[in-house]
């Protein structure tokens, strides 16, 4: 019996009539770009995220790019973010012409270190992008205090945090704006690329809507230079069909994570560590092993798929050699990158499957 890292087929089968009806509705209406399906999803995802506005985009990367543009980030500016994240977080900073300033992470949570942020601020710093890594919000109280002290904008990279909470507040409500990805494997995933920007600021929302749709406020009237970053109706319909299930799916992920933790305690693995004031959604269940590659090979031989998030920190990526960082600059992130292994995690995973995975892990580790 093989166990995938993520099982999108199992999720589809669990709500097949709803997905099929949503797709058929869009095809029948032949309204494929923006329109009613997108507007309805935006309204419902805003309510889910407890914000006033949701602006659907064609990817989470596009949402991040829009967020930076909303605040006028440009060449000569600096934006601070974590080195332990997917490249889109820093890539979008580069797209504006600004410099990504990378910093180390908290070794307990793997999220961006507030102390490291504070040390990295210069007169050119304009914004901070904390990443809610693996579905666990960053330490936003400290980050927001630093931002207020230094007059900086805070853009939440919530690509992995749909429904996660920090001190009872949903991810997406904590910074000036937040950006979500609906990549297929996310807790709320489309059947292609999709994303969203959320905010409580009316003016930012209005500008974001123009920027994502070629700078126009109405057809053929273009107020500003914009982009073709629109969420399409097929993806919106799929996301709309899935959204009512998301809280239950997230709760099941927490149950699975708790079961993993219970069964893997007292091994030599480093297990996820979540502070009490955070409600995570476990987009990823990440363990650490100083013999990670051999463990991954062992599990693969037993039909268990795993992942590595992320094997090369951004400061060591070839594309960012020009930033001047070197191996050893961010030791916590480098150690995590060398040791992290993501175990299978999806709501349809059964307790029996978790037990099979744990038995295979325990064959390898003490």
N, C-alpha and C positions, 0 to 999 in steps of 0.2 A: 504494500500500500504506500503510495507516494503522497506527500503533504506539501503543497506549494507554499511559497512565502505569502502570497496573496491569492485568493480564489475569487476572481470576478465572475466566473460562471456560476458559482454557488449563490452569489448575491443576486444575479440576474434571475436565476430560477426561483428564488424566494419571493420575488415581486414581478414575475414575468407579465402577468396580465396588465399591471399598471404601466410598466415600461412600454409594452407593445401598444397600448391605447394612446399613450403620450406621443409616440412616434407617428402613429397613424393619424392622429389629430393634426400634427404639423404638416404632414404630407397632404392631407385632405384640404387644408387651408392654403397651402402653398405660400405661406408667409415665413420665409426662412431667415431673414435678417432683422434683428430687433423685433418690434411688434408686441402683440399681446402676451405671448408666452414668456418673453424676456421680462416685460414689465411685471407680470405676475410673480415670476421667480424673484425678481429684485425686491418686490414688496415683502414676500414671505421670508427671504433670507435676511432682510433687514430686521424683521420682527424676531426671527430666530436669534440673530446676533445682538438684539436689543439696541439697535442704532436707528437713526432717522433715515439714512440713505444707503442704498446699495447700487453700485454702478457696475453692471456686468461687462466683462472684458473677454477677449479671446484667449487669454492665458493669465496665470498668476504673474508671469514675467511682465506682461503688458501693464498689469495693475501696479506693480512696483515702479515701473518707468513713469506711469502717469502720476503717481504719488510724488515722486521727486520733481517732476515738471510743475506740479501744482505749487510747490514752494520755491520755484525759481532756481533750483540747483543748477549750477553751470560750471564751465571751465574756471579753474582757480579755487573752487570750493572744495571742502573735504566733508565726507560723510563717514561716520564710524560704524562699523559692524563687526560681526564675529568672523573669525577665520574658519570655524567649524560649521559649514552650511553648504547648501547647493550653490553653484556658481551664480545663479540668477540674482541672488541677493546683492552681490558685488558688481555683477555684469551690468545691471541697470544703472548703477552709479556711474560706471565708465561711459555708458551711452549718453549721459548728460554732459560729458567732458570733465566731470569732477573726479577727484581722487578717492578711491576707497581706502579708508584707514582701517586696517584690520587689527583686532585685539584678541587676547586669549579668553578662555572660558572658565567658568567655575568648575573645578574638578568633581564636585558632587552632582551637579545637575546637568552639566555639559552646555548650559546656556551662557550667553555673554556675561562677562564679569563686570559689574558696575565699577569696581575699583580700576579695572583696566580701561574702561571708558574714560573715567575722570583723568587718568594719566595721559590719555591720547589727545585731549582737547587742545587745539591751537586757535589763534585768531581767525583761521580760515574755516574752522568747523561750522557747519550749518545744520546738521541733522544727525540723528542716531537711528539706526535700524536694528532693533532687537529682534531676534528670531525666536519664536516659541517652538523650540526644537523638539521633535518627536511627539508633539502634542502636549507639551508641558510649558506653560507660560514662563517667560523670563521674570526676573525680580523687578517688576515694574515700579514699585514705590521708589526704590533707590534710583532707578533710571530716570523717572519723571522728575525727581528732586534735582538731579544733575542737570537735566534739560532746562528746568525753570531757572536754575542758578546761572546758566550760561546762555539763556535765550535761544535754545535749540529746538527744532522740530523733532517729533518722535513719530516714526513710521513703523507700525507693527508689521513684521513679516509673519503673518498667521497662516502661511500656506499649509501647515500641518496641524492646525489648532482649531478646527471648526467645532465650536461648542465647549472648548476648554474654558476653565474659569480661574481667575486670580482674585482671592478674597471675595468670592461671590459675584464678581463681575466677569462677563464674557470676554474672551479674547476678541479684540476688535473695537472695544469700547474704551480702551485704556490710553491710547496715544491720540495724535491729531487725526490720523487716518490709519486704516489697516488694510492689508492686502491678503487675499485668499487665492489659493490654487484649487482647481477642481480637476486636476490631472486624474486619469482613471483610477489609479491606486490609492487616492486620498480617501479619508473617511467619508467625505461626500465627493464622489467622483463622477465626472462626465464620461462619455464614450468617445473622447477626443480631448483636445486642449480646451480649457475654459478657466476663467478666473473672475475675481470681483474686487472692487475697492469699496470700503464702507467708511462712513464718517457721520458725525452729527452736525457738521458745518454746512449750512445751506449754500453758501457761496462756493466752497470747495466742490461740493457735489455738482452744482450747475456747471462749473468749469470742467470738471472731469467728464461730464456727459458730452460736452462739446469736443474735448480733446480726443475722446475715444471714437468720435464719429466725424472725422475730418473737419473739426473746428466749426461745425454748423449748429445753429439753433433751430433751423427749419430747412426743409429741402432746398438745396441750391443757394442758401444764404450762409456764407462762411464768415464767421466773425474772427477766427484766429486760425493759424496753421495747426492742423491736428493730425491724427493718425487713424488708420483703419483697424482699430482695436475692439471691434464690436463682438459681443457674445451672440452666437447664432441661436436661432429658435429651437433647433433640434436638441442642442445641448441644454438649453434652458428647460425644455420640456422634460428631459431625462432627469435633470437635477431637481426639478419640481416634483417629480414622482418619488424621488428618493428622500427628499427633505423631511417629510413627516416621520420617517423611520430613523432619522439620524440620532436623536437622543437615546433611543433604545439600543441602536447599534453601538453607540459610545459606551453605554452602561455595560453592555456585554463585553466590550473590549476591556473595561476595567475589571470585570469578573475574571476574564482570562488572564490578565496581568497578575491579579492577586493569586490565582491558582499557580501560575508559573513561579511566582515569588515564594509561595508556600513550599512548593516541591523542590525548588532549587536552592533554598536556604541551606547553609552548612556545606556548600560546595566551594571550590576555590574560584568560582565566577564572581565578578562584580555585578550586582543586580541594580536595576533602576532605583533611584533614590528620589522620592518626591516629597517636598515639604508639605506640612499639614494644611497650609493655607491655599494650596493649589488643588484643583480638580482636573487631572489630566485626562486626555482622551486616547492615549496610547496609539497614535498613528503607527508607531514603531515600538516594539519591545526589544530594547537593546541591552545585551549583556556584554561583559568584557572578559577576555581571556588572554593571558600572556602567551598562549599557544593557539591563537585564533585561527590561523590558516589551516592548521592540522585538524582542529575541531570542525571547521567548515567542511573539509574533505571527508572526515569521518561521518558527518551527518548526511552529506550528499550520497555516500555509499549506501546509506540506509533509507534513501528515498525522501529525505527531508531537505527542502530548499531553504536556504538562508540568504541574507543580504549583508552588505557592508555599507554603512552610512556614516562617514564618507572616508574613503581610503587615503585621499590626498587633501590636506587642508589647503585653503585658498592661497595662503602665503607661499606655498610650495608649488603651485600650479605654474606650468610654463608660461601661460599668458600673462601672469603677474610678476614675472621676473623683474620687470622695470620698476616695480614698487620698492625694490631694494631689501626685501626681507630675506632671512636665511634660516636654514634648519637650526632649531634650538631657540628661536625667538619666542615661540609660544609653546612651551613644553607640555602643558595640559592637553591642548588640542592635538598635538603630535602623538601623545601617548594614547589618547582615545582613538585616533585614526588607525593606530597600529593594532589595537586590541578589540575594537567594537565589532559585534556580530548581532545582526537582527534575526530573531527567531520568528517563525510564522505567526502572523497576527491578523485576524479578520473575524467579524462577528459570528460567522458560520462555523468557525473552528469549534469542535466538540471537546468536552473534557477528556474523552477517551483519546482523542488525537493529541491533546496536550500531554497526557500521560505517556504516550508513545514517544513524543519528542523528548520529554524529560528523561525517560529510560535510556534513550540513545545518547543524550548528553552525559548522563551519569556513567555510561559505559566508558566514557573518555576522561571525565574529570573526577577528581576525588570528592 
